[in-house]
């Protein structure tokens, strides 16, 4: 299953569950919203540190931000953990979601279901707020949801 298929399946599921899609990005498409580090973070150039989440969605004053992959990648779990704990992108996120009165942001991972990486995913759940898996028939399984957002 490709990252694009994971993203499309999650987008469809979110829409069917009354989430408003603010932005999404497919691999190498350039269609997503770029999040720049806050102005107070020292940067030497305009593109350093930019993050383009795969999905940004809102519902009931909550914003969820996804990084999706076609397989388990520890660097992405670390990236999401940094994103959710550092607050380095709060200005960009606030700007992108300003019309929605967001009170809370949550960050997670979308992956294809895989029993071979189950142990690695379980070990690293605490680096995310949620983990959504896509089954081979493109149905969604909530694997981990620490804050009960779904």
C-alpha positions, 0 to 999 in steps of 0.5 A, spaced: 500 500 500 502 506 498 502 513 502 498 516 497 493 510 498 493 511 506 492 518 505 486 517 501 483 512 505 484 516 511 481 522 508 475 519 506 474 516 513 475 523 516 470 526 511 465 520 513 466 522 520 464 529 519 471 532 520 473 538 515 479 537 511 483 543 512 489 541 508 492 534 505 498 532 501 500 526 497 507 524 496 511 529 491 505 533 489 506 539 493 499 540 494 499 541 502 500 547 507 507 548 509 508 549 516 514 554 518 517 554 524 515 560 529 519 566 528 523 566 534 526 560 532 533 562 529 533 560 521 538 561 516 534 560 510 526 561 508 526 553 507 529 550 513 525 547 518 519 547 513 514 541 515 508 539 510 503 535 514 499 529 510 493 531 513 490 537 517 483 536 519 478 540 524 472 538 528 469 541 534 475 546 536 480 540 535 485 540 530 488 533 528 495 533 524 497 526 520 504 524 518 502 518 513 507 513 511 507 506 507 511 503 512 513 504 519 519 509 520 521 511 526 524 518 524 516 519 523 514 517 530 520 522 532 518 527 528 511 527 530 513 527 537 517 533 536 512 537 533 507 535 538 511 537 544 516 543 542 510 548 539 515 550 534 510 550 529 504 553 533 504 560 529 503 557 522 498 552 525 494 557 528 494 561 522 492 555 517 486 554 522 484 561 524 477 560 522 476 554 526 477 557 533 481 551 535 482 549 542 487 543 542 491 540 537 493 533 536 498 529 532 499 522 529 501 517 524 497 513 519 500 507 516 498 500 513 496 495 517 502 490 518 503 485 523 510 484 522 511 491 525 506 491 530 511 490 536 515 497 533 509 500 533 506 498 540 513 500 543 513 507 540 505 509 541 507 514 546 511 518 541 504 520 538 497 522 540 494 517 535 495 512 530 490 510 525 491 504 520 489 502 513 487 495 512 488 492 505 481 493 503 482 500 505 478 500 511 480 504 517 482 501 524 484 506 530 490 502 533 492 508 538 488 514 541 491 516 547 486 522 548 479 519 545 479 524 539 476 519 535 
